[in-house]
Amino acid sequence: MSHKAHCLILPYPIQGHINPMLQFSKRLQSKNVKITIAATKFFLQTMQELSTPVSIEAISDGYDDGGIYQAESFAAYITRFKEVGSDTMSQLIETLTTRGYPVNCIVYDPFLPWAVEVAKKYGLACAAFFTQSCAVDNIYYHVHKGVLKLPPTEVDEEISIPGLVTIESSDVPSFVSTPESARALEMLVNQFSNLEKIDWVLINSFYELEKEVTDWMSKLYPIKTIGPTIPSVYLDKRLPDDKEYGLSIFKPMTNECLNWLNHQPISSVVYVSFGSLTKLEPEQMEELAWGLKNSNKNFLWVVRSTEESKLPKNFLEELKLASENKGLVVSWCPQLQVLEHKSVGCFLTHCGWNSTLEAISLGVPMVAMPQWSDQPTNAKLVEDVWEMGVKAKQDEKGLVRREVIEECIRIVMEEEKGKMIKENTKKWKELARNAVDEGGSSDRNIEEFVSKLLTISYK
Ligand SMILES: O=c1ccn([C@@H]2O[C@H](COP(=O)(O)OP(=O)(O)O[C@H]3O[C@H](CO)[C@@H](O)[C@H](O)[C@H]3O)[C@@H](O)[C@H]2O)c(=O)[nH]1
């Protein structure tokens, strides 16, 4: 056996969770750890792009023909995934052993805490991999412990949580602040249910970005920050072939995007994306469309094909007809190449954690327009703690109006405050690179994880 360790990686099967775990896997593989990613059959079927050096094997969530979309409810999906997932993960571990590749560690997404039981059954080492920020994990921890009583009753109620700046009720993750998200909140809180039984808690963040909260959480769990998990060419360049995540359920319109960007002036473009899941209300989509148009800036906007029908009537046609080539709407783009492009001057983002870390790593100022989940907390940190952007405020209906969007873009791209934000982005970009570069905080944590892994013998 040429590898001294073999990690079986279990992501929750959505793009925003697979991307960071895949990147972490590549990093481990470059350090002579064998990797197998366990992906659900449905996720594998939906993939539009697959080019990755790590090996991928199928397991089942019990819904092979439709994944979560086939399940009667979210609760039913999670319950069946636990049953069928535990069995098919066990079978995979046994198959890999028979093939001569025994596993000695499971790295699992804590959305799927049953993986710990599978690891214990086979006597394997075990690590949880949190795909969201340490700050957000800390908030869920306090809900888990019953310390944070929710939902907050008053709109602007101030909330103090150890390790965090004071936040308001509108800054907590949406699953915490809206009672109707009880089932989702249960899953997020359950992330902590098996943590005392495992060897490591890995977090896709970096120490310098979340110092106080990482120190606080480290008193509770064996935390290692190992991020940002971005393809290496955008950060430390130690893996020269690592240019893209390489596994996507959407097909990027790479040539269209890059050709268009190549024709735009430096720092002139607003790049707009809401990630892989967010669905905007039609009214919000309309406000955004007019906000972008009225800003008078050039924009590259990712509107997934399932969202396209919500665009204002004739919006796309008018864009195409306009002689000044102001805007391009695509169904998916190579986001890292776009953020790195010299024409891009601002990222209007939903503040999904991957997008936030990518903007930080590539030094792009943000207009934060959070929608749900962890995004409100990330937006708060972007605006008030890291000072890398401004948050577009919602009105009493929960919508961000066109004037607000226009104003935020202007602040970031034209005003004095925008210059300060730009300076800060340079600082954070440098710190992100230092963290993953040789001897940096995340690099040391990964090294320690791998050294320990190599001492664990196969059962
Ligand atoms: O046109 C696009 C748009 C996005 N991306 C990539 O898709 C990922 C999107 O991830 P993220 O920004 O985290 O957004 P979501 O897809 O919405 O991710 C989900 O998972 C994240 C991690 O748990 C959470 O932080 C989010 O709130 C949750 O919605 C990123 O790596 C982007 O680079 C592309 O490659 N092309």
The ligand as a Gaussian input file, in Angstrom:
#p B3LYP/6-31G(d) Opt

LIG

0 1
 O      -21.964000      31.271000     -11.346000
 C      -21.467000      30.760000     -10.343000
 C      -21.969000      30.969000      -9.035000
 C      -21.353000      30.341000      -7.982000
 N      -20.281000      29.519000      -8.189000
 C      -19.633000      28.810000      -7.065000
 O      -20.627000      28.164000      -6.287000
 C      -20.279000      28.224000      -4.911000
 C      -21.448000      28.807000      -4.176000
 O      -21.261000      28.648000      -2.804000
 P      -21.805000      29.700000      -1.729000
 O      -21.355000      31.047000      -2.065000
 O      -21.405000      29.219000      -0.379000
 O      -23.349000      29.706000      -1.925000
 P      -24.480000      28.538000      -1.894000
 O      -24.385000      27.734000      -3.095000
 O      -25.719000      29.291000      -1.667000
 O      -24.076000      27.681000      -0.581000
 C      -24.824000      27.106000       0.479000
 O      -23.791000      26.554000       1.322000
 C      -22.908000      27.507000       1.918000
 C      -21.892000      26.725000       2.741000
 O      -22.509000      26.019000       3.775000
 C      -23.676000      28.502000       2.760000
 O      -22.786000      29.470000       3.298000
 C      -24.755000      29.169000       1.905000
 O      -25.499000      30.089000       2.688000
 C      -25.661000      28.090000       1.327000
 O      -26.697000      28.648000       0.564000
 C      -19.011000      29.074000      -4.816000
 O      -17.890000      28.238000      -4.631000
 C      -18.928000      29.780000      -6.151000
 O      -17.607000      29.988000      -6.619000
 C      -19.779000      29.330000      -9.470000
 O      -18.807000      28.606000      -9.658000
 N      -20.393000      29.959000     -10.502000

